[in-house]
Each structure stands twice: as C-alpha cells, then as structure tokens.
Amino acid sequence: MHPTRLIPIAALLAAAACSGDKAARDTTQSTGAVGATAADSDSVRAGASTSTTVPNKAPKNDAPPPGSPPNSNAPQQTAPAAAGPTQPGAPTTGPTSPTTTPKKPDDEANGGGGGTATAALASLAPAPALAPAAARAPRPPLPFAPGERLVYDVKFGSIDVGDAVMEVAGVEAVRNAPAFHIRFNVKGGTFLYKVNDRYESWIDTTSLVSLRHWQSIDEGSYERERRYEISPERGVYRENEKPEQPTVAQPLDDGSFFFFLRTIPLEVGQTYSFNRYFKPDRNPVTVTVVRRERIKVPAGSFDAIVLHPTIKAKGVFGEGGRAEIWLADDSSRVMLQMKSKLKIGSLNLYLKKLTRGS
C-alpha cells in the first residue's frame, strides 16, 4: 500500500468509507436506528447515541392536577426532531434520547429554563411547520461559514509529502435548496508517487444533511471519478449513472460528516455512535472523546479535544485503527491536527494556516 494513498482519507472523519466497493462487501451491515443521547441535552438529535445518558430536566412549570383541562400555554415535552426532511418509511425504533422541556416565549425574556448545549443543538433541526414564530428560538451561529479555509502540512513520518486544503467555498443551490459547498483538496507525494485528489460536498444549510458528494481521485496510476446525488426526502442516493440505492435517514457523506461533528457537544469519556453515513453498510460510525490537551502546530498553540473515530471499513479509520484527531476546544471546532499509526510509519496533518469564514 502506498502511504500517500491514505492522505485524503486521514483528514476527514468518515473518509475511510471511501476505500471502495470491496471494503463495503467486507463489512457487516448495521441494522436499526440509533437514537440520540448527549449530556445535559437532547443533543445529537441527528441520529447519535452515547455511552452514557442524562435524566430529563424537570419542566419549569408544575404539571396541572389530574383531571384538569389542558393548558395550551404550558410547554410540552417533545421528541427530538430530525435534522432533515422526514422520509416515508424512516426507521423509528431504537433507543431514544432524553427529552427536555422547551422554554415559553416569556422564559426567553427572563433568561429562564433550558441549557446552552440544548438550545444550540435543537436549532440544527427545522422548527415544526405549525409552531408559532414566537415559540421558535433564533438559530445560533454555526461554527463554520463561507470563506473558512484551513491549510495543512501533510507528512509521512518526518517527510513533507504535500499540502491539504479544506474550505467552505460558498452557498449554492442543489435542486432548489441552498447548500454549503465544502471542498477538500490534497496535492503532493514523492518523485515516485504523486497525489492530486479532490473531494466536494454540498450540505443543506438548514438540516446539515448531505445533498451531493463528488470524488476525483488521482493517485499514481489510479484514477477514479465518483459523483453521488443524495435525496434525503426520497431516501435514496445514486452513484454516477447506476440505479438508485436506499440511503439512511438524515444521510451524511465524508465531508458533511466531519462538519456535522463540529456542531455537537463532545464530552471526554463518552463514545458517540451514528447510523448516518449515506451508504448503510458502512454504519455505525463511532467517535470516542479521549482527552483534552494543549498542542502546538504551525498555525499556533491551541487547547484541543482529542477524538478517536472508527468506521466499518478498511483504512486509517477502520475497526482496529489507531488514528486520532485534534479539534480546537472552542466554538470553532476546527481540525488542528491528525495522527495515524500505520504498519510502515505514521501519516500526520498539521494546521499551518487558518482563515475564518464570515
């Protein structure tokens, strides 16, 4: 195996799933839908479960006595909303996350009720169509925006083998829906082996589900073009001109999975499991939050949170893999570095330039 062949996979959390159709046949197919759980919230409502659960918070107002008429002004407990359009036949079984009581409009004015993580994640899903406008909390800013550009040194061991660039190129229309256009490019290699790869994702700006994913792979003598059209509203995806295949509820591709992870709370010691990769047989994707530490990269010194991701596929992030990812331990959650231990050495990415989006 050529070490540089793993470069594009290493920088994206779920990119090991791109190791090809053979890897798909080698994996076991996951079943059931995993409910979302996260500490102090009904967070990760987009299809994740964690290794620990948190009891529901008590509602601010006491419930009416038995037999009394319902109070239309009292807040009601609701199940976590899907982060994308509801599909006919979407799975409804599996563990569900604790629910929290939404705040009434006057609670917002008085600063009462609800937690910050809960409010932030609840806003990732669209509000119910029939909910009054006054009852919907404003959406907090996402940790990324058009114009964000991250540049990495790519090293095999101590040898520089190229550069990688991850950027939010802008907002474009995909089937009349506004979508973030995410690009990830890797260019480099040695005098014997060259890499020029490009991955692109289009992510719905409201639900953050994947709508389109392109891969252009040029590594040595190997070349491959894959273009996926993903239709969450119909529950299908299509690769190039092949027949449509079923996808999961609220699907994510390689790039959109990484950007989705930047939007959720991550707590040390917890393992999050997601059945959201758009090819069902590659699920679940699990992410263990290992530790916090301060690191230094070419772009500067940062507080970081360290993740160990695993996916049902071969490669750096395959089961039994030893890759770790460092995300900034702040609201941006940008990837600061990635390290993986291979049989023939290590493959590492280090952030050297950061441009914030606006």
N, C-alpha and C positions, 0 to 999 in steps of 0.2 A: 504493500500500500504506500502510495506517495504521501509523505507528510503534509504537503501543501494541499492535497485533496480535501483535507479536513478544515481548511481555513474558513470558508464561508459558513460551514455548519457551526463552528465554535462560537460565533458572535451572536447567534440567535438562539433563544431558549429552546424552541421546538425544532430547530433546523435539522436535527438528526433524523427526523421523519422524512427527509428528502433523500435518503440513501437508496431509493429505487424500489421497483416492484418486487425484487427478490426479498428485500427486508420485510415488505408487507406480508409475503407468504410465510416468512419465518416467525411471524408474531402471532400471538393468540388474540382472538377478538374479544374485546371487553363488552359486557352487557350491562344494561340498566343505566339509569341516570343518577348521577351523584348529586345530592343536594348541597347547598352552600352553607358552610359554617365558618365563622371567624370571631375572634374575641371581641366582646363589647359591642356587637352589632349583628344585624342580619346581613353582614357584608359577604363579599364574594358571591353575591346573589346571581352571578352569571354562570353557575354550574360547578362550584368547587365545594369540597368538604375538607375539614381539617381533622387533625388527630385529637383535638380537644373541643369541647363545646362549652357555651356560656349560657346560664339560665336567662330566660326572658326578663327584661326590665319591667318593673311594676308600672302600670299606667299612672299618670299624674292624678287623674280624677278617679274617685271611687266609682265602682260599678253600681248601677241602680239596684234597689232592693228587688228580690224575686217578685214577679207578678206586676211590676210597674211598667208603664208603657215605655217603648224605646225612646231614647233621647237622640234626636237627629243631629244635635250639635256635638255629642260626645265623640272623641276619637275612637276608631275601631281598629282592632288588630288586623293586619293584612299579611298574606303570604308573600314571600319575596317575589318581586316582579322579574320577568325575564328581561335580559338585556337586549333583546332584539324582537322582531315581529314574531308573534305566536304562530307556530306552524300547526296545521292539521295533523293529528297523529303524533305530536311531540310527546316523548316519554314523560310520565307523571309519577312514576314510582321511584323508590329510593329514599334515603334519609333526607330530611328537610332541615333547614337551619332554624335556630330560634328566631322568633319574631319580636319586633319592638313596636311600641305604640307611637304612631305619628303624632306630631305636635299640631295643636289647633293654631289657626292664624294669630290669635291673641297671645299664645305662648311664644311665638316668634318675637313679638314686640317686647315681651317681658324677659326674654332670654332663658326661658324655662324648657325643661324636657330635652330628651334626645342627646346623643353623643356626637362628637365631631366625625369619627370614622363612619358612623351610621349614616349621617347626613350626606357625607361625601359620596359614599358608595350607592346610596339609594338614588342619587341623582344620575347615575350612569344608565339607568333604565328609563324609558319614556314614561311620563305620568299617564294614568288611565285617561282615556279619551273623555269620559264623562265627569272627571273630577273638576270641581270649580277652580278657576285660575288662582283664587286667593289661597287655596289649600296646597298649592304646589310650591315647594321651596325652590329658590333660584339655583341653577346648576353652578357648582363651584368650578374654578378653572381646572382644566386638565393639566397634568404635569408636562405635557408637550404641546407644541403649536407649530404651525407652518414657519419655516425659517430655521428650525433647530437643525444643527449639523454637528455630528460627532466624528472626529477623525482619530484613527487608532494606528499605532505601530503594531505590526504583526511579526512575531518572532518564533522561529523554531529553535528551541533551546536559547542560546545567546545570539543566534544569527538572524539578522533582519532579512525577512523574505518578502516584505511588501507593506502596503497600506490598506486599510479598510475605512470606508465612509458610510455612516448611517445617517439619513436625513429625512425630515418631513418636508417634501418638496412643495406641497401646497394642498389646496382643496379642489377636487374635480368631480364632475357628475358621472356616476355609474348607474345606468338605467334610471336616470332622472333623480337619483339620490345623491346628496353631497357626501363626498368621501375624502378622508385624508389619504394623500398619495405618499407612501413610505418607500424609500429606496435604500438598498444596501449593496455597495459595490466593493469587490476585492480585486486588487491587481498587484501582481508580483510574482515571486517564485525565484528560481535559481537559473543559471545559464543552461541547465539541462532540462528544466521543467518550468513551464510558465502557466500562470493562472490569470484569467480575466472573467470573473463571474459577476452576474448582476441579478439581484432579487428585488421584486417590486410587489407591494401590497396596497390594496385600496380598502380602507376601513370606514364603515359607516360612521359619520361624525356624531350621531346621537347614541346608537346602541353599541358601537365599537365592534360589531361583528364584521367578518370578512365578506367582501363582495367580489373581489378579483385578486388573483395571485399569479405572477409571471416569474419564471426562472429561465435565465440564459446562462448556461454553464459551458465554459471553455477552459479545459484543464488538460494540458499536454495534447495528446491526440484525441481526447474525448470531448465531444460537443453534444449538447442536448438543449432543446427548446421545449419548455412546457408552459402552457397557458391554461389557467383554470378560471372558469366562470362559476361563481358560487352564489346560489339563490336561496338564502335562508327562508324567505317567505314560502317557497315551494318545497324546501327540504331536500334539495338536490345540488350536485355540482357536476361539471363537465370538464374533462381534460382534453384539450385540443379539439379534434373532431370526433372523439369517441362518444358512445352513448352516455347519457346521464346516469349518475350513480347516486344512491341515497347518501345524505350527509347527516350530521348530528344537529340537535337544537343549538342555536347560537354559535355557529361554527367560527373557528379561528384558524388562520394559516400560520406559517412560520413567523412572518414579520408581525402580524397582528397579535399573535400570542404574546410576544415579548412586550409590545406596547400595552396590552391589556394588563399584564402583571405590574406595570408601573402605576396603575391606578388603584390597586387594592392594598389594604394594610397588611403588613408582613411582620409576624412576631417570632422572635427567637424561640426555638424549640418546637415549633409547630411544623407539620407536614400538610401541604395543601394538595388535593387531588382533583384533577379536572378531566371531564369527559367531553372536551370541546374541540379537539383537533378535528379538522373537517373531514379527514379520512378516518372513519370509525374504527378500523382495525389497529390504528396506532395509539388508541387510548388505553388506559388513562395516562395523562402527563402529570407527574408528581413533582412538587417543589418543596424541599426541606430548607427551612431557615436555620442555618448552622450557628452563626455567631455575629457579633459586631466587632469591628476593629478600625483603627485608623491606618490608612495606607498612603503611599506617595507614588504618583505616576507622573509622566512628563508634563501633564496639564496642571499639577499641583498636589497638595496634600488634602485628603478628604476623610471624613467619617463615612464608614461603609457598613452595609449589611450584606452578609455572605450567604449565597444560595447554592444548594446542590440540586440540580434538576435531573429528572430521569424520564425517558420516553420508551415506549415499546418499539424499539428499532435498533439496528446496529449503528455503531459510530460513537463519537465522543460522549453523547448524552444517552447512550443505550444503557440497558439494565446492566449493572455491574461497572458502569463507567465511573471515572474519578474526576470529573470536571467540576469546577466551582466558578461562580460569577459574583463579582462585587458590584453592588448598586449603591449609588450615593444615598446615605442615610438622611435624606431631607425630602422635601416635597417634589423635587425633580425626578428622583429615582433613575438618573441616567446611569448607564453601564460604565464603570470606571476601568475594570479590567476583567479578563477571563483567563483562567489557567486550566490546562488539562494534562494529565499524565498518560503518555502512550507507551507502548512496549519499546519504542525506539527513541524516546525522548519526550519533550513537552512542547505543546503548542500554546502560545500566550498572546493576548491582545492587551495593549496598554493605551489608555486615552491620552492623546497628546494635544488635542485642540477641541474646545467646546464653544459653540455659538448657540445662544439661547434663541428660541422662537418667540414670536410676539403675535 
